Every structure is written in structure tokens, then in C-alpha cells.
């Protein structure tokens, strides 16, 4: 129990730390950040339940006003901005990434975790597209076209999540709770 609480807090801190990595701004004002990598790692390493709890802890701190999101943003107001849908989608993305990693036991860990992270990213896109279409007053199709600019960066993040999860599993198999 205590180990689970410590890992949940540690991964919430990892998401916050990845928010310190400078964002790459796209021409239409939406940033590509490293925080979604932290969300995916929560799922692929901790599993669906614990990974979701880590993300929810992180979001609780953000909604309380701590400036933990990329760019030093925090507070409830972040959910009404153009990236609010992505923020709201963090827990669902971690859950899906964790669930896939837990259930897909065949083949290399890097492959299952990478695919799981990509699937979590797709869930994140679904939330992000809906949020952008509401906030920017665009159709979901227009928002989806805007979001396609993120695909190469998120594909790289999915590969990184797969490799990190695999390396951790090789070094300390019991530390990857999604595979325990």
C-alpha cells in the first residue's frame, strides 16, 4: 500500500517535471509539450489503476492552482483554454495506456508499451479535438486537422515511452507494475 502511494506521488511529480521541458509552439498557438509523455509512462509503468490515480493527483494539484502545467499554468481556468480538452483527457489516456500494457503480454515489452502509449495518445486526441472545437468555435473536423500537426511528436513520445518502460522492465521487472 505504501509503495503504491509513493509510486503514484512519484509519477505525479514526473508529469510536473516534464512540464518544465520547454514547449514547442506551433503556428496556431498550441504547444507540443513533454507532459503527455509523463501521462503515457504513468499508464505503461504503473498500470491502468495506479497510472490514472497518479494523473488525477497531478490534476488535483493543477486545479488547486499550482502552476504545474507546461508554461507555468494552473488553476481551474486551464480547462476552458484551447488545450483544456487535452488536460481533461490525461486520466483517460493513462488508463487506456495502462490497460493495454497490462493485457498485452505477448512480444517485447517495448512494443506493447509503445502501442499502448500511442493508443493513450489517440484517446488524448479525442478529448483534445472536442475541447478545441468547443473553445475555438471550430467544427470537430477543423480541430482534428489542427491536431494532425502533433502526430509526429506524439509518435516519438510513444516510442520513448515504449523504450523507457522496456528498459525499466529489464533492469527491475518488479518496478513495472503494469506487467506484475
MODELLER restraints for C-alpha pairs under 7 A, 6 or more apart:
rsr = mdl.restraints
at = mdl.atoms
rsr.add(forms.Gaussian(group=physical.xy_distance, feature=features.Distance(at['CA:8:A'], at['CA:50:A']), mean=6.33, stdev=0.5))
rsr.add(forms.Gaussian(group=physical.xy_distance, feature=features.Distance(at['CA:8:A'], at['CA:53:A']), mean=6.57, stdev=0.5))
rsr.add(forms.Gaussian(group=physical.xy_distance, feature=features.Distance(at['CA:8:A'], at['CA:54:A']), mean=4.51, stdev=0.5))
rsr.add(forms.Gaussian(group=physical.xy_distance, feature=features.Distance(at['CA:9:A'], at['CA:54:A']), mean=6.29, stdev=0.5))
rsr.add(forms.Gaussian(group=physical.xy_distance, feature=features.Distance(at['CA:11:A'], at['CA:42:A']), mean=6.20, stdev=0.5))
rsr.add(forms.Gaussian(group=physical.xy_distance, feature=features.Distance(at['CA:11:A'], at['CA:54:A']), mean=5.91, stdev=0.5))
rsr.add(forms.Gaussian(group=physical.xy_distance, feature=features.Distance(at['CA:12:A'], at['CA:54:A']), mean=4.96, stdev=0.5))
rsr.add(forms.Gaussian(group=physical.xy_distance, feature=features.Distance(at['CA:12:A'], at['CA:55:A']), mean=5.96, stdev=0.5))
rsr.add(forms.Gaussian(group=physical.xy_distance, feature=features.Distance(at['CA:12:A'], at['CA:57:A']), mean=6.31, stdev=0.5))
rsr.add(forms.Gaussian(group=physical.xy_distance, feature=features.Distance(at['CA:12:A'], at['CA:58:A']), mean=4.93, stdev=0.5))
rsr.add(forms.Gaussian(group=physical.xy_distance, feature=features.Distance(at['CA:14:A'], at['CA:38:A']), mean=6.21, stdev=0.5))
rsr.add(forms.Gaussian(group=physical.xy_distance, feature=features.Distance(at['CA:15:A'], at['CA:35:A']), mean=5.41, stdev=0.5))
rsr.add(forms.Gaussian(group=physical.xy_distance, feature=features.Distance(at['CA:15:A'], at['CA:38:A']), mean=4.67, stdev=0.5))
rsr.add(forms.Gaussian(group=physical.xy_distance, feature=features.Distance(at['CA:15:A'], at['CA:39:A']), mean=6.50, stdev=0.5))
rsr.add(forms.Gaussian(group=physical.xy_distance, feature=features.Distance(at['CA:16:A'], at['CA:68:A']), mean=5.31, stdev=0.5))
rsr.add(forms.Gaussian(group=physical.xy_distance, feature=features.Distance(at['CA:16:A'], at['CA:69:A']), mean=6.68, stdev=0.5))
rsr.add(forms.Gaussian(group=physical.xy_distance, feature=features.Distance(at['CA:18:A'], at['CA:34:A']), mean=5.39, stdev=0.5))
rsr.add(forms.Gaussian(group=physical.xy_distance, feature=features.Distance(at['CA:18:A'], at['CA:35:A']), mean=5.10, stdev=0.5))
rsr.add(forms.Gaussian(group=physical.xy_distance, feature=features.Distance(at['CA:18:A'], at['CA:38:A']), mean=6.68, stdev=0.5))
rsr.add(forms.Gaussian(group=physical.xy_distance, feature=features.Distance(at['CA:19:A'], at['CA:33:A']), mean=6.95, stdev=0.5))
rsr.add(forms.Gaussian(group=physical.xy_distance, feature=features.Distance(at['CA:19:A'], at['CA:34:A']), mean=6.34, stdev=0.5))
rsr.add(forms.Gaussian(group=physical.xy_distance, feature=features.Distance(at['CA:19:A'], at['CA:35:A']), mean=5.36, stdev=0.5))
rsr.add(forms.Gaussian(group=physical.xy_distance, feature=features.Distance(at['CA:19:A'], at['CA:68:A']), mean=6.52, stdev=0.5))
rsr.add(forms.Gaussian(group=physical.xy_distance, feature=features.Distance(at['CA:19:A'], at['CA:69:A']), mean=5.49, stdev=0.5))
rsr.add(forms.Gaussian(group=physical.xy_distance, feature=features.Distance(at['CA:19:A'], at['CA:70:A']), mean=4.17, stdev=0.5))
rsr.add(forms.Gaussian(group=physical.xy_distance, feature=features.Distance(at['CA:20:A'], at['CA:70:A']), mean=6.19, stdev=0.5))
rsr.add(forms.Gaussian(group=physical.xy_distance, feature=features.Distance(at['CA:21:A'], at['CA:34:A']), mean=6.47, stdev=0.5))
rsr.add(forms.Gaussian(group=physical.xy_distance, feature=features.Distance(at['CA:23:A'], at['CA:31:A']), mean=5.66, stdev=0.5))
rsr.add(forms.Gaussian(group=physical.xy_distance, feature=features.Distance(at['CA:23:A'], at['CA:32:A']), mean=5.49, stdev=0.5))
rsr.add(forms.Gaussian(group=physical.xy_distance, feature=features.Distance(at['CA:23:A'], at['CA:33:A']), mean=4.75, stdev=0.5))
rsr.add(forms.Gaussian(group=physical.xy_distance, feature=features.Distance(at['CA:23:A'], at['CA:70:A']), mean=6.89, stdev=0.5))
rsr.add(forms.Gaussian(group=physical.xy_distance, feature=features.Distance(at['CA:24:A'], at['CA:31:A']), mean=5.50, stdev=0.5))
rsr.add(forms.Gaussian(group=physical.xy_distance, feature=features.Distance(at['CA:24:A'], at['CA:32:A']), mean=5.12, stdev=0.5))
rsr.add(forms.Gaussian(group=physical.xy_distance, feature=features.Distance(at['CA:24:A'], at['CA:33:A']), mean=6.70, stdev=0.5))
rsr.add(forms.Gaussian(group=physical.xy_distance, feature=features.Distance(at['CA:25:A'], at['CA:31:A']), mean=4.40, stdev=0.5))
rsr.add(forms.Gaussian(group=physical.xy_distance, feature=features.Distance(at['CA:25:A'], at['CA:32:A']), mean=6.30, stdev=0.5))
rsr.add(forms.Gaussian(group=physical.xy_distance, feature=features.Distance(at['CA:32:A'], at['CA:150:A']), mean=6.95, stdev=0.5))
rsr.add(forms.Gaussian(group=physical.xy_distance, feature=features.Distance(at['CA:33:A'], at['CA:70:A']), mean=6.65, stdev=0.5))
rsr.add(forms.Gaussian(group=physical.xy_distance, feature=features.Distance(at['CA:37:A'], at['CA:157:A']), mean=5.68, stdev=0.5))
rsr.add(forms.Gaussian(group=physical.xy_distance, feature=features.Distance(at['CA:37:A'], at['CA:161:A']), mean=6.67, stdev=0.5))
rsr.add(forms.Gaussian(group=physical.xy_distance, feature=features.Distance(at['CA:39:A'], at['CA:55:A']), mean=6.64, stdev=0.5))
rsr.add(forms.Gaussian(group=physical.xy_distance, feature=features.Distance(at['CA:39:A'], at['CA:90:A']), mean=6.39, stdev=0.5))
rsr.add(forms.Gaussian(group=physical.xy_distance, feature=features.Distance(at['CA:39:A'], at['CA:94:A']), mean=5.53, stdev=0.5))
rsr.add(forms.Gaussian(group=physical.xy_distance, feature=features.Distance(at['CA:40:A'], at['CA:93:A']), mean=6.97, stdev=0.5))
rsr.add(forms.Gaussian(group=physical.xy_distance, feature=features.Distance(at['CA:40:A'], at['CA:94:A']), mean=5.47, stdev=0.5))
rsr.add(forms.Gaussian(group=physical.xy_distance, feature=features.Distance(at['CA:40:A'], at['CA:97:A']), mean=6.19, stdev=0.5))
rsr.add(forms.Gaussian(group=physical.xy_distance, feature=features.Distance(at['CA:40:A'], at['CA:117:A']), mean=5.24, stdev=0.5))
rsr.add(forms.Gaussian(group=physical.xy_distance, feature=features.Distance(at['CA:40:A'], at['CA:120:A']), mean=6.59, stdev=0.5))
rsr.add(forms.Gaussian(group=physical.xy_distance, feature=features.Distance(at['CA:40:A'], at['CA:161:A']), mean=6.69, stdev=0.5))
rsr.add(forms.Gaussian(group=physical.xy_distance, feature=features.Distance(at['CA:41:A'], at['CA:161:A']), mean=5.82, stdev=0.5))
rsr.add(forms.Gaussian(group=physical.xy_distance, feature=features.Distance(at['CA:42:A'], at['CA:51:A']), mean=4.35, stdev=0.5))
rsr.add(forms.Gaussian(group=physical.xy_distance, feature=features.Distance(at['CA:42:A'], at['CA:54:A']), mean=6.85, stdev=0.5))
rsr.add(forms.Gaussian(group=physical.xy_distance, feature=features.Distance(at['CA:42:A'], at['CA:94:A']), mean=6.06, stdev=0.5))
rsr.add(forms.Gaussian(group=physical.xy_distance, feature=features.Distance(at['CA:43:A'], at['CA:51:A']), mean=4.57, stdev=0.5))
rsr.add(forms.Gaussian(group=physical.xy_distance, feature=features.Distance(at['CA:43:A'], at['CA:52:A']), mean=6.99, stdev=0.5))
rsr.add(forms.Gaussian(group=physical.xy_distance, feature=features.Distance(at['CA:43:A'], at['CA:94:A']), mean=4.43, stdev=0.5))
rsr.add(forms.Gaussian(group=physical.xy_distance, feature=features.Distance(at['CA:43:A'], at['CA:95:A']), mean=5.93, stdev=0.5))
rsr.add(forms.Gaussian(group=physical.xy_distance, feature=features.Distance(at['CA:43:A'], at['CA:97:A']), mean=4.89, stdev=0.5))
rsr.add(forms.Gaussian(group=physical.xy_distance, feature=features.Distance(at['CA:43:A'], at['CA:98:A']), mean=3.74, stdev=0.5))
rsr.add(forms.Gaussian(group=physical.xy_distance, feature=features.Distance(at['CA:44:A'], at['CA:97:A']), mean=5.74, stdev=0.5))
rsr.add(forms.Gaussian(group=physical.xy_distance, feature=features.Distance(at['CA:44:A'], at['CA:98:A']), mean=4.87, stdev=0.5))
rsr.add(forms.Gaussian(group=physical.xy_distance, feature=features.Distance(at['CA:44:A'], at['CA:101:A']), mean=5.68, stdev=0.5))
rsr.add(forms.Gaussian(group=physical.xy_distance, feature=features.Distance(at['CA:44:A'], at['CA:113:A']), mean=5.65, stdev=0.5))
rsr.add(forms.Gaussian(group=physical.xy_distance, feature=features.Distance(at['CA:44:A'], at['CA:165:A']), mean=6.57, stdev=0.5))
rsr.add(forms.Gaussian(group=physical.xy_distance, feature=features.Distance(at['CA:44:A'], at['CA:178:A']), mean=6.21, stdev=0.5))
rsr.add(forms.Gaussian(group=physical.xy_distance, feature=features.Distance(at['CA:45:A'], at['CA:165:A']), mean=6.05, stdev=0.5))
rsr.add(forms.Gaussian(group=physical.xy_distance, feature=features.Distance(at['CA:45:A'], at['CA:176:A']), mean=4.81, stdev=0.5))
rsr.add(forms.Gaussian(group=physical.xy_distance, feature=features.Distance(at['CA:45:A'], at['CA:177:A']), mean=5.90, stdev=0.5))
rsr.add(forms.Gaussian(group=physical.xy_distance, feature=features.Distance(at['CA:45:A'], at['CA:178:A']), mean=5.50, stdev=0.5))
rsr.add(forms.Gaussian(group=physical.xy_distance, feature=features.Distance(at['CA:46:A'], at['CA:98:A']), mean=6.97, stdev=0.5))
rsr.add(forms.Gaussian(group=physical.xy_distance, feature=features.Distance(at['CA:46:A'], at['CA:176:A']), mean=6.22, stdev=0.5))
rsr.add(forms.Gaussian(group=physical.xy_distance, feature=features.Distance(at['CA:46:A'], at['CA:177:A']), mean=4.88, stdev=0.5))
rsr.add(forms.Gaussian(group=physical.xy_distance, feature=features.Distance(at['CA:46:A'], at['CA:178:A']), mean=5.23, stdev=0.5))
rsr.add(forms.Gaussian(group=physical.xy_distance, feature=features.Distance(at['CA:47:A'], at['CA:98:A']), mean=4.04, stdev=0.5))
rsr.add(forms.Gaussian(group=physical.xy_distance, feature=features.Distance(at['CA:47:A'], at['CA:99:A']), mean=6.35, stdev=0.5))
rsr.add(forms.Gaussian(group=physical.xy_distance, feature=features.Distance(at['CA:47:A'], at['CA:102:A']), mean=6.29, stdev=0.5))
rsr.add(forms.Gaussian(group=physical.xy_distance, feature=features.Distance(at['CA:47:A'], at['CA:177:A']), mean=6.00, stdev=0.5))
rsr.add(forms.Gaussian(group=physical.xy_distance, feature=features.Distance(at['CA:47:A'], at['CA:178:A']), mean=3.98, stdev=0.5))
rsr.add(forms.Gaussian(group=physical.xy_distance, feature=features.Distance(at['CA:48:A'], at['CA:94:A']), mean=6.52, stdev=0.5))
rsr.add(forms.Gaussian(group=physical.xy_distance, feature=features.Distance(at['CA:48:A'], at['CA:95:A']), mean=4.27, stdev=0.5))
rsr.add(forms.Gaussian(group=physical.xy_distance, feature=features.Distance(at['CA:48:A'], at['CA:96:A']), mean=6.64, stdev=0.5))
rsr.add(forms.Gaussian(group=physical.xy_distance, feature=features.Distance(at['CA:48:A'], at['CA:97:A']), mean=6.94, stdev=0.5))
rsr.add(forms.Gaussian(group=physical.xy_distance, feature=features.Distance(at['CA:48:A'], at['CA:98:A']), mean=3.88, stdev=0.5))
rsr.add(forms.Gaussian(group=physical.xy_distance, feature=features.Distance(at['CA:48:A'], at['CA:99:A']), mean=4.91, stdev=0.5))
rsr.add(forms.Gaussian(group=physical.xy_distance, feature=features.Distance(at['CA:49:A'], at['CA:95:A']), mean=6.63, stdev=0.5))
rsr.add(forms.Gaussian(group=physical.xy_distance, feature=features.Distance(at['CA:51:A'], at['CA:94:A']), mean=5.77, stdev=0.5))
rsr.add(forms.Gaussian(group=physical.xy_distance, feature=features.Distance(at['CA:51:A'], at['CA:95:A']), mean=6.52, stdev=0.5))
rsr.add(forms.Gaussian(group=physical.xy_distance, feature=features.Distance(at['CA:51:A'], at['CA:98:A']), mean=6.74, stdev=0.5))
rsr.add(forms.Gaussian(group=physical.xy_distance, feature=features.Distance(at['CA:52:A'], at['CA:91:A']), mean=5.06, stdev=0.5))
rsr.add(forms.Gaussian(group=physical.xy_distance, feature=features.Distance(at['CA:52:A'], at['CA:94:A']), mean=5.48, stdev=0.5))
rsr.add(forms.Gaussian(group=physical.xy_distance, feature=features.Distance(at['CA:52:A'], at['CA:95:A']), mean=5.39, stdev=0.5))
rsr.add(forms.Gaussian(group=physical.xy_distance, feature=features.Distance(at['CA:55:A'], at['CA:90:A']), mean=6.64, stdev=0.5))
rsr.add(forms.Gaussian(group=physical.xy_distance, feature=features.Distance(at['CA:55:A'], at['CA:91:A']), mean=5.59, stdev=0.5))
rsr.add(forms.Gaussian(group=physical.xy_distance, feature=features.Distance(at['CA:56:A'], at['CA:91:A']), mean=6.31, stdev=0.5))
rsr.add(forms.Gaussian(group=physical.xy_distance, feature=features.Distance(at['CA:62:A'], at['CA:68:A']), mean=5.93, stdev=0.5))
rsr.add(forms.Gaussian(group=physical.xy_distance, feature=features.Distance(at['CA:62:A'], at['CA:74:A']), mean=4.83, stdev=0.5))
rsr.add(forms.Gaussian(group=physical.xy_distance, feature=features.Distance(at['CA:62:A'], at['CA:75:A']), mean=5.62, stdev=0.5))
rsr.add(forms.Gaussian(group=physical.xy_distance, feature=features.Distance(at['CA:63:A'], at['CA:74:A']), mean=6.21, stdev=0.5))
rsr.add(forms.Gaussian(group=physical.xy_distance, feature=features.Distance(at['CA:63:A'], at['CA:75:A']), mean=4.33, stdev=0.5))
rsr.add(forms.Gaussian(group=physical.xy_distance, feature=features.Distance(at['CA:63:A'], at['CA:76:A']), mean=4.80, stdev=0.5))
rsr.add(forms.Gaussian(group=physical.xy_distance, feature=features.Distance(at['CA:64:A'], at['CA:75:A']), mean=5.63, stdev=0.5))
rsr.add(forms.Gaussian(group=physical.xy_distance, feature=features.Distance(at['CA:65:A'], at['CA:74:A']), mean=4.77, stdev=0.5))
rsr.add(forms.Gaussian(group=physical.xy_distance, feature=features.Distance(at['CA:65:A'], at['CA:75:A']), mean=3.84, stdev=0.5))
rsr.add(forms.Gaussian(group=physical.xy_distance, feature=features.Distance(at['CA:66:A'], at['CA:74:A']), mean=5.20, stdev=0.5))
rsr.add(forms.Gaussian(group=physical.xy_distance, feature=features.Distance(at['CA:66:A'], at['CA:75:A']), mean=6.70, stdev=0.5))
rsr.add(forms.Gaussian(group=physical.xy_distance, feature=features.Distance(at['CA:67:A'], at['CA:73:A']), mean=4.55, stdev=0.5))
rsr.add(forms.Gaussian(group=physical.xy_distance, feature=features.Distance(at['CA:67:A'], at['CA:74:A']), mean=4.21, stdev=0.5))
rsr.add(forms.Gaussian(group=physical.xy_distance, feature=features.Distance(at['CA:68:A'], at['CA:74:A']), mean=6.08, stdev=0.5))
rsr.add(forms.Gaussian(group=physical.xy_distance, feature=features.Distance(at['CA:78:A'], at['CA:84:A']), mean=5.65, stdev=0.5))
rsr.add(forms.Gaussian(group=physical.xy_distance, feature=features.Distance(at['CA:79:A'], at['CA:85:A']), mean=6.69, stdev=0.5))
rsr.add(forms.Gaussian(group=physical.xy_distance, feature=features.Distance(at['CA:79:A'], at['CA:87:A']), mean=6.80, stdev=0.5))
rsr.add(forms.Gaussian(group=physical.xy_distance, feature=features.Distance(at['CA:79:A'], at['CA:88:A']), mean=7.00, stdev=0.5))
rsr.add(forms.Gaussian(group=physical.xy_distance, feature=features.Distance(at['CA:80:A'], at['CA:135:A']), mean=6.84, stdev=0.5))
rsr.add(forms.Gaussian(group=physical.xy_distance, feature=features.Distance(at['CA:81:A'], at['CA:135:A']), mean=6.52, stdev=0.5))
rsr.add(forms.Gaussian(group=physical.xy_distance, feature=features.Distance(at['CA:82:A'], at['CA:131:A']), mean=6.64, stdev=0.5))
rsr.add(forms.Gaussian(group=physical.xy_distance, feature=features.Distance(at['CA:82:A'], at['CA:132:A']), mean=5.10, stdev=0.5))
rsr.add(forms.Gaussian(group=physical.xy_distance, feature=features.Distance(at['CA:82:A'], at['CA:135:A']), mean=5.76, stdev=0.5))
rsr.add(forms.Gaussian(group=physical.xy_distance, feature=features.Distance(at['CA:82:A'], at['CA:136:A']), mean=6.66, stdev=0.5))
rsr.add(forms.Gaussian(group=physical.xy_distance, feature=features.Distance(at['CA:83:A'], at['CA:128:A']), mean=6.53, stdev=0.5))
rsr.add(forms.Gaussian(group=physical.xy_distance, feature=features.Distance(at['CA:83:A'], at['CA:131:A']), mean=6.97, stdev=0.5))
rsr.add(forms.Gaussian(group=physical.xy_distance, feature=features.Distance(at['CA:83:A'], at['CA:132:A']), mean=6.71, stdev=0.5))
rsr.add(forms.Gaussian(group=physical.xy_distance, feature=features.Distance(at['CA:84:A'], at['CA:131:A']), mean=6.05, stdev=0.5))
rsr.add(forms.Gaussian(group=physical.xy_distance, feature=features.Distance(at['CA:85:A'], at['CA:127:A']), mean=4.87, stdev=0.5))
rsr.add(forms.Gaussian(group=physical.xy_distance, feature=features.Distance(at['CA:85:A'], at['CA:128:A']), mean=4.19, stdev=0.5))
rsr.add(forms.Gaussian(group=physical.xy_distance, feature=features.Distance(at['CA:85:A'], at['CA:130:A']), mean=6.51, stdev=0.5))
rsr.add(forms.Gaussian(group=physical.xy_distance, feature=features.Distance(at['CA:85:A'], at['CA:131:A']), mean=4.06, stdev=0.5))
rsr.add(forms.Gaussian(group=physical.xy_distance, feature=features.Distance(at['CA:85:A'], at['CA:132:A']), mean=6.73, stdev=0.5))
rsr.add(forms.Gaussian(group=physical.xy_distance, feature=features.Distance(at['CA:86:A'], at['CA:124:A']), mean=5.72, stdev=0.5))
rsr.add(forms.Gaussian(group=physical.xy_distance, feature=features.Distance(at['CA:86:A'], at['CA:125:A']), mean=6.99, stdev=0.5))
rsr.add(forms.Gaussian(group=physical.xy_distance, feature=features.Distance(at['CA:86:A'], at['CA:127:A']), mean=5.66, stdev=0.5))
rsr.add(forms.Gaussian(group=physical.xy_distance, feature=features.Distance(at['CA:86:A'], at['CA:128:A']), mean=4.31, stdev=0.5))
rsr.add(forms.Gaussian(group=physical.xy_distance, feature=features.Distance(at['CA:89:A'], at['CA:124:A']), mean=5.19, stdev=0.5))
rsr.add(forms.Gaussian(group=physical.xy_distance, feature=features.Distance(at['CA:89:A'], at['CA:127:A']), mean=5.27, stdev=0.5))
rsr.add(forms.Gaussian(group=physical.xy_distance, feature=features.Distance(at['CA:90:A'], at['CA:124:A']), mean=6.52, stdev=0.5))
rsr.add(forms.Gaussian(group=physical.xy_distance, feature=features.Distance(at['CA:92:A'], at['CA:123:A']), mean=6.91, stdev=0.5))
rsr.add(forms.Gaussian(group=physical.xy_distance, feature=features.Distance(at['CA:93:A'], at['CA:120:A']), mean=4.14, stdev=0.5))
rsr.add(forms.Gaussian(group=physical.xy_distance, feature=features.Distance(at['CA:93:A'], at['CA:121:A']), mean=6.34, stdev=0.5))
rsr.add(forms.Gaussian(group=physical.xy_distance, feature=features.Distance(at['CA:93:A'], at['CA:123:A']), mean=5.44, stdev=0.5))
rsr.add(forms.Gaussian(group=physical.xy_distance, feature=features.Distance(at['CA:93:A'], at['CA:124:A']), mean=5.58, stdev=0.5))
rsr.add(forms.Gaussian(group=physical.xy_distance, feature=features.Distance(at['CA:94:A'], at['CA:120:A']), mean=6.22, stdev=0.5))
rsr.add(forms.Gaussian(group=physical.xy_distance, feature=features.Distance(at['CA:96:A'], at['CA:119:A']), mean=6.93, stdev=0.5))
rsr.add(forms.Gaussian(group=physical.xy_distance, feature=features.Distance(at['CA:96:A'], at['CA:120:A']), mean=5.38, stdev=0.5))
rsr.add(forms.Gaussian(group=physical.xy_distance, feature=features.Distance(at['CA:97:A'], at['CA:116:A']), mean=4.42, stdev=0.5))
rsr.add(forms.Gaussian(group=physical.xy_distance, feature=features.Distance(at['CA:97:A'], at['CA:117:A']), mean=5.16, stdev=0.5))
rsr.add(forms.Gaussian(group=physical.xy_distance, feature=features.Distance(at['CA:97:A'], at['CA:119:A']), mean=6.38, stdev=0.5))
rsr.add(forms.Gaussian(group=physical.xy_distance, feature=features.Distance(at['CA:97:A'], at['CA:120:A']), mean=4.83, stdev=0.5))
rsr.add(forms.Gaussian(group=physical.xy_distance, feature=features.Distance(at['CA:98:A'], at['CA:178:A']), mean=6.42, stdev=0.5))
rsr.add(forms.Gaussian(group=physical.xy_distance, feature=features.Distance(at['CA:100:A'], at['CA:116:A']), mean=5.35, stdev=0.5))
rsr.add(forms.Gaussian(group=physical.xy_distance, feature=features.Distance(at['CA:101:A'], at['CA:112:A']), mean=5.89, stdev=0.5))
rsr.add(forms.Gaussian(group=physical.xy_distance, feature=features.Distance(at['CA:101:A'], at['CA:113:A']), mean=5.54, stdev=0.5))
rsr.add(forms.Gaussian(group=physical.xy_distance, feature=features.Distance(at['CA:101:A'], at['CA:116:A']), mean=5.89, stdev=0.5))
rsr.add(forms.Gaussian(group=physical.xy_distance, feature=features.Distance(at['CA:101:A'], at['CA:178:A']), mean=6.13, stdev=0.5))
rsr.add(forms.Gaussian(group=physical.xy_distance, feature=features.Distance(at['CA:102:A'], at['CA:178:A']), mean=4.91, stdev=0.5))
rsr.add(forms.Gaussian(group=physical.xy_distance, feature=features.Distance(at['CA:102:A'], at['CA:179:A']), mean=5.71, stdev=0.5))
rsr.add(forms.Gaussian(group=physical.xy_distance, feature=features.Distance(at['CA:104:A'], at['CA:112:A']), mean=6.23, stdev=0.5))
rsr.add(forms.Gaussian(group=physical.xy_distance, feature=features.Distance(at['CA:109:A'], at['CA:166:A']), mean=5.20, stdev=0.5))
rsr.add(forms.Gaussian(group=physical.xy_distance, feature=features.Distance(at['CA:110:A'], at['CA:162:A']), mean=4.28, stdev=0.5))
rsr.add(forms.Gaussian(group=physical.xy_distance, feature=features.Distance(at['CA:110:A'], at['CA:163:A']), mean=5.22, stdev=0.5))
rsr.add(forms.Gaussian(group=physical.xy_distance, feature=features.Distance(at['CA:110:A'], at['CA:165:A']), mean=6.62, stdev=0.5))
rsr.add(forms.Gaussian(group=physical.xy_distance, feature=features.Distance(at['CA:110:A'], at['CA:166:A']), mean=4.81, stdev=0.5))
rsr.add(forms.Gaussian(group=physical.xy_distance, feature=features.Distance(at['CA:111:A'], at['CA:162:A']), mean=6.30, stdev=0.5))
rsr.add(forms.Gaussian(group=physical.xy_distance, feature=features.Distance(at['CA:113:A'], at['CA:161:A']), mean=6.73, stdev=0.5))
rsr.add(forms.Gaussian(group=physical.xy_distance, feature=features.Distance(at['CA:113:A'], at['CA:162:A']), mean=4.51, stdev=0.5))
rsr.add(forms.Gaussian(group=physical.xy_distance, feature=features.Distance(at['CA:113:A'], at['CA:165:A']), mean=6.66, stdev=0.5))
rsr.add(forms.Gaussian(group=physical.xy_distance, feature=features.Distance(at['CA:114:A'], at['CA:158:A']), mean=5.01, stdev=0.5))
rsr.add(forms.Gaussian(group=physical.xy_distance, feature=features.Distance(at['CA:114:A'], at['CA:159:A']), mean=5.28, stdev=0.5))
rsr.add(forms.Gaussian(group=physical.xy_distance, feature=features.Distance(at['CA:114:A'], at['CA:161:A']), mean=5.98, stdev=0.5))
rsr.add(forms.Gaussian(group=physical.xy_distance, feature=features.Distance(at['CA:114:A'], at['CA:162:A']), mean=3.93, stdev=0.5))
rsr.add(forms.Gaussian(group=physical.xy_distance, feature=features.Distance(at['CA:117:A'], at['CA:158:A']), mean=5.01, stdev=0.5))
rsr.add(forms.Gaussian(group=physical.xy_distance, feature=features.Distance(at['CA:117:A'], at['CA:161:A']), mean=6.59, stdev=0.5))
rsr.add(forms.Gaussian(group=physical.xy_distance, feature=features.Distance(at['CA:118:A'], at['CA:155:A']), mean=6.78, stdev=0.5))
rsr.add(forms.Gaussian(group=physical.xy_distance, feature=features.Distance(at['CA:118:A'], at['CA:158:A']), mean=5.29, stdev=0.5))
rsr.add(forms.Gaussian(group=physical.xy_distance, feature=features.Distance(at['CA:129:A'], at['CA:140:A']), mean=6.21, stdev=0.5))
rsr.add(forms.Gaussian(group=physical.xy_distance, feature=features.Distance(at['CA:129:A'], at['CA:143:A']), mean=5.43, stdev=0.5))
rsr.add(forms.Gaussian(group=physical.xy_distance, feature=features.Distance(at['CA:129:A'], at['CA:144:A']), mean=5.64, stdev=0.5))
rsr.add(forms.Gaussian(group=physical.xy_distance, feature=features.Distance(at['CA:130:A'], at['CA:140:A']), mean=6.31, stdev=0.5))
rsr.add(forms.Gaussian(group=physical.xy_distance, feature=features.Distance(at['CA:132:A'], at['CA:143:A']), mean=6.02, stdev=0.5))
rsr.add(forms.Gaussian(group=physical.xy_distance, feature=features.Distance(at['CA:133:A'], at['CA:139:A']), mean=5.53, stdev=0.5))
rsr.add(forms.Gaussian(group=physical.xy_distance, feature=features.Distance(at['CA:133:A'], at['CA:140:A']), mean=5.27, stdev=0.5))
rsr.add(forms.Gaussian(group=physical.xy_distance, feature=features.Distance(at['CA:133:A'], at['CA:143:A']), mean=5.52, stdev=0.5))
rsr.add(forms.Gaussian(group=physical.xy_distance, feature=features.Distance(at['CA:168:A'], at['CA:176:A']), mean=6.90, stdev=0.5))
rsr.add(forms.Gaussian(group=physical.xy_distance, feature=features.Distance(at['CA:169:A'], at['CA:175:A']), mean=6.96, stdev=0.5))
rsr.add(forms.Gaussian(group=physical.xy_distance, feature=features.Distance(at['CA:169:A'], at['CA:176:A']), mean=5.74, stdev=0.5))
rsr.add(forms.Gaussian(group=physical.xy_distance, feature=features.Distance(at['CA:174:A'], at['CA:180:A']), mean=6.20, stdev=0.5))
